[in-house]
Amino acid sequence: MKFNRIAGNESAPAIQKDVIARSRKLRRKRLLRQNLPLFIMFAPVLIYFLLFKYGPILGLVIAFKQYSLAGGVFGSPWVGMANFEMLFNTPQMLNIIRNTLMLSVLQVVVGFPLPILLAILLNEVRKSWFKKSVQTLVYLPHFFSWVVIAGIVIAMLSMESGIINVWVQKLTGDVYPFLYEPVAWVAVLLASGVWKTTGFSAIIYLAALSAINPSLYESASMDGANKFRQIWHVTLPGISGTIILMLILSMGQIMEVGFDQVFMLQNSVVAGVSEVISTYVYKIGLLGAQYSVTTALGFFESLVGLVLVLTANWIARRFNRGLW
């Protein structure tokens, strides 16, 4: 009797564990059956990212090889950090990195607040026809390619026949080389970027504004808050999460000045401020066939972007606004 009682006490936990394991297995199967349509719909997205986003990362191995078309990725000899050493010993590299950082920071400083301001202003408009008209006008440039945008900008600022220089000549008696003066060229680059992207970027903030409870504005109004106070104490806190998210994402692109925009607007006269990493990679990597060196440069650019994103998220976490 004593033996049977001990045996029964020892088998009870094992039976209980077996029941729990079977229950978990059945629950996993049930969840799998319930979510099977979602997994099937997600599969193409997963395959796309694996093939076109994560797969190409393996190509970074070229940065540590002396790549040749005959040898291919796996047949080319290893050279270690030689490509990075050659890259950073290039005389113009410091100037290229400086230009990239300068233009990127200016684009963030100038271009980041404007979509927020535009969204807040549009949110305050009560005339629907006026609001829709403005939205259409500011969204439209986003759908133009940089070839079209650059063509319009060059046509307007041309020294020979540009309409802006026609007015400048009537006022001052002489034309101004907007595209051939470094400071003016940077201003033109920033203005064209703002014109193309501000309207479409404001859509995200308009969506965030629509989630704010209208009763908060009514309460603020009853407390005597004017429109500016309502924006400061209700609107901006309501979209602060979206603002921080977009700021962290923009930090990841701080070393990635848009190739199309810079390449279309640059010329040899302003090469001192217009040569950036993306255009240098195109000229040296594709036109000069130095694939290993340009891959090393792209690797460096990605590492800096990763560090900036992690730093921005770390700072945001200090204010309980981090993404992870």
N, C-alpha and C positions, 0 to 999 in steps of 0.2 A: 504493500500500500504506500509505504514511504517512497519507494523507487518510482511508482507511477505518478505520485504527486510532484516529485522533482522533475520528472520527464515532461509532465504537463506544463509546469512553470517555465521550463526552458524552451518548449516549442511555441508557446504563445507569442513571444516577440517575433519569432521567425515568421509565423503565420500572419501577424499584423503587418510586418514589412512587406510580405508577399502581396497582401491585399492592397497596401498603399501603392506598391509598384504597379500592380495591374490597373489600379484606378488612374494613376498618372498616365499610363500608356494609353488607356481608353480615352482620357481627356485630350491627349495630344492628337490622337487619330481623329477625334471629333472636331477639334479646332482646325486640323489640316483639311478635312472635308468641307468645313464651313467656309474656309478662306481660300480654297482651291481656285475659284474664279479670279480672286485678287492676285494670287501668285502667277496665274497664267497671263493676266494683263501686265504684271510687273516684269515678266520675263524679257520682253523686247527691250525695255529700258535698261535692265541689268546687262543684257548682251551688248547693247550699244555702248554703255560706259566701259565694259570690260575690253571691247575691241578698239574703241576710238579714243578713250580717255586714259585707261590704265595700261593697256597694251603698249602704246607709244612710249610710256615711261621707260621701258626696257631699252629704248634707243639711246638713253643717256649714257650707255656704256661706251658710245662712240667718243665721248669727251675724254676718255682715258686710253684711247687707241689712236694709232696713225691710220685713219680710215682710208681705204681705197676701194674704188668700185670693183676692181678685179678680186680683191680679197673678201669683200663683203664685211658685214658686222662681225661675224665669228672668225673670219680668216685674217683680219687685219691685226698687225702686231700691237701689243700693249706698250704704252709709253708712260704710264703713271700720270704724274701731275705736270708733265712737260707742256701740254697744251695750255694749262692755266698759267704757268710761268711765262710762256711766250705771249699770252694774251695780255697779262698785266705789265709786261715789259714793253708793250707797244706804246709809243709816245703819245698818240692821240686818245688812248683808252681812258685816261683820267678825265679828259675833256668830254668824252662821250658819256661817261657815267654821270658827270656833273650836269650835263645838259638834260639827261634823262630824269635825274632827281629834280632839277629845277622846274622843268616843264610839268612833271607829274604833280609836284607839290602845288604849283600854281593852279593847275587844273582842279585839284581837290579844293584848295582855298577859295577859288573863284566859282567853280561850278557846283560844289556840293550844297551850299546854302540856298542857291537860287531855286531849285525845284521845291524845296520846303516852303520858301516864301511864295512862290507861284501857287502851290496847292492851297496854302492858307488864304491867299487873296481870292482864288476861285471858289473856295468853300464859303466865303463871306458874300459872294455875289448872289443876289436874289432874283435877278432877271434871267430866266432860263435861256432865252434866245441869245442874250449877250454872252452868257457863260459858255454855251455851245459854240458860238462863233469864235471866241477866244481859244477854246480848247482845240478846235479844228485848226486854227492858224498855228498854234504852238506845237501841235502834234505832227503837223505835216512834214517839217524838215527831217524828222526821224526816218521817214520812208525814202528819202533821197540817199543815194550812195555818195561816198566822199568824192567820187569823180565829178558828180553833178555839183555838189557843194563847193568844191575847190574851183570848178569852172566858173560858177557864179561869182565867187569871191575875187578871183583873178580878173574877171571881166569888169567888175565894179571898181577895182583898185588899180587897174592898168594905167601906166603913166601916159600912154598914147591916147587911149580912148575911154578910159574908165570914167563913169559918171561922177564918182567921188572926186577924182582929180580935176574934172571939168569945173566943179563947184569951187574946189580949192584954188584953181588957177584964176577964176573970176574974182575971188576974194583977195588972194595974195599976189597974183601975177605970176606964180610959178607952180609947178606940180611938185607933189611930195612922193618919194619912193617908199610907199608903205611896205612893199614886199622885199625891199633891198636894204632896209635899215634894221639891225638886229632887234632893237627894242620894239619898233613898230611891228616887225614880223611876229614877235612873241604875242603882242596884243591882238593881232589878226588871228593867230592860231587859237588863242583863248576865246575870242569872240565867236569865231566860227564853231568851236566846240560847244559853247553855251547855246548858240542858236539851234544847233542840231539836236542836242540831247536834253535840254532843260524841260521842254514840254512833255516828252515821253517819260522822263524820270519822275515827273510830278504825279503820274498815275498811281504809283505805289503809295505816296503820301495821301492822295485823295481817298484811296481805299482805306487807309488807316484812319483818316478823319471821319469816315462814315461809321466807324465802329464806336465813336465817342457818344455816350448817352446824352441826348439833348437836354435832359433834366438838369445836368450839371451847368449848362449855360443859363437855364432859367433860374437856378439857385444863385448863381453868381450875379445875374442881373438884379435879382431881388435884394442881394446884399449890397447893391450899389456899384458893382464893377462895370467900368466902361468897356468898350470893345477891346482896347489894348490889354486891359487887365484880364479879360476873358481868354484872350489868346495866350497870355503869359502863364496864367494859372490853370487853365483847362485844356486848351488846344495842344500846347507844346508838351506838357506831361503826358497827354493822351497818346501822342505819337512818338514819345521818346524812345520806346523800344525799337520801333522801325528805324528811327534816325540812327541809333547806335548800330543796328544790324547793317544798314547801308554804309555807315562809316567804316566798320570793320571790313566789309567786302571791298570798299574802295582802297583800304590800306594794302590789300593783296595785290592791287594793280598799280602800286606807287612806282614800280620799276618798269611798268609796261605801258609806255606811251603808245597811243594808237598808231600803227604803221601807216595805214591808208592816209590819215589826215596829214601827218608830217611829210610823208613822201610826196603827196600831191602838191603841197604848198611850198616845199623847200626849194632852194636854188643854190648855186655855188657861191653866190655873194654872201649869203647868211649861213654858210656851212658851219661856222664857228659856234652857232647856237642851235642849229637845226639838226645836226647829226646826233641821233640817239641810238640806243642799243638795237632797236628793231630794224631801223634802216641800215645800220652797220652790218647786222647779221645777214640781211638780204644782199647787200653789195659784196661782202666778203664770202659769205657762205654759199649763196646760190650762183652769183656771177663769178666769184673767184674760186669756187669749188674747194674751199677750205672747210669741209664739213665738221671736222673734229674741233677746230678752234671755235667755230660759231656755236657748236653744241655745248662746249665748255662755257661760253658766254651766256647761253640760254639757261644752263644749269645754275650759274651764279645768280642770274636774274630771278629764277624761281626760288632759290634759297633765301634771297633777301626778302622776296614777297612773303614767303612762309614765316620768316622771323617777324616781319611787320604785322602779319595777321595775328600771330600768337601774342605779340606784345600788346596789340590793340585789345584783344580779347582779355588779356590779363588785367589791363587797366580797367576795362569795363566790369570785370568781376569784382574789382575793388568797390564798385558802386552797385553791386548786385544786378548788373545788366549783361553779364557775359553770355555768350552763346553756348558754351559747354563748361 
